Amino acid sequence: AEVWKQVPQAPPDAIFKLTAAFKADTYSKKVNLGVGAYRDNNGKPWVLPSVKMAQSALIADETVDHEYLNITGLPEFTTAAAQLIIGKGNPALAEGRVASVQTISGTGANHLGAVFLSKFYDYATLGGGKRQIFISNPTWANHKAIFNSCGITPVDYPWYDAKTVGLDFDGLTSTLKSAPNGSVFLLHACAHNPTGVDPTKEQWHAIADLFQSKGHFAFFDCAYQGFASGNLDEDAYSVRHFIERRSIPVLICQSFAKNAGLYGERVGALHIVSATKEQNNAVLSQLSVIQRSEISNPPAFGARVVTMILNDEKLWAQWQKDVREMADRIIDMRKRLHHLLTNQFKTPAPGGDWDHILKQIGMFSFLGLSEKQCAKIVNDGHIYMTSNSRISMAGLNTSNVEYVASWIDKASR
Ligand code: PLP
């Protein structure tokens, strides 16, 4: 019997479709600026030296076996991962108020966080009685899909201002004010995807003030710690600041895909900060129940690699260098692209100048071009990018940046 005849064909994922088109293209100068993965100056994936060292040590270690991890993951991993994002000296850790669970990278952390909220957040009395989460417009496309699939309705809040090609701070703060008390807001901890537009420290303080006065819940997604500034502590600023306020309820999704280059190994964690140790224990017990039915227990190898890096002095020093190297190369590409458009091509810019390329933070830059302009760059220039004019800065290198700038120029005239 044709039991699946009523199943409609789903559209392909935009990013993966773009990568397939790039691969099929035979043009020698083609460039892939779609995918959010780091590339070295030769356009190749980069296995971090710190990861290589940890990997070799693990493979040589005959005591390492393939037994199941705990339901909540490798304890040494979740402890070190929590310290990395929350800060070793943070009292929330010393007071036993952080429930940490190893997840299937950042996506899995978002999903586990969403399931936990859908089961346990007091939507009946908080957030105006609506099962919803406020997400930035725009955001990582998967956020909508993840929350929808867990029965939580994603609602946009303003983030990006097309006129200034920067943060719509007024739009953001007025939504924080007008949202029902106790609303859940998703925040990108740093290096906002897709815009590269982050608040300043002063703006984070003002945002935290509003969370505090409105009793909002902060759902942090941290996929790029270290990628924004090159400094792991600096990039954790927003998260740590919110936790220091004590009265803001906070949850953090953490990914090691980008900052450790462990994309396919799926290394991540979910951390939920509670007001008391008792609540924390209950939260952890329920996370464990959810995790058991979803994935039983998380994968071991990548978590072991990260644990080794976080706990070994030499590897830790090497990793900090590796993260800095990735961030610096990206920052250098921002400078080169900005210089080419501004000084060499004298390209007309959407907001008057191209300074947003320098100001934007992390792996992505939002050029501010129209869909039509992007289509020209893709179709005629063989430069693959999403139609919202997001480019992955990591896809640029010293050999292709001038070619890319020349097509941004052509499309802008
Ligand atoms: N959150 C954001 C904002 C992202 O950009 C990404 C990856 O692109 C993720 C989460 C999750 O990635 P992963 O599941 O590979 O850790």
Residues whose N, C-alpha, C, O or C-beta is under 5 A from the ligand:
A	BS01	PLP	G36 I104 S105 G106 T107 G108 W140 N193 D221 A223 S255 A257 Y263
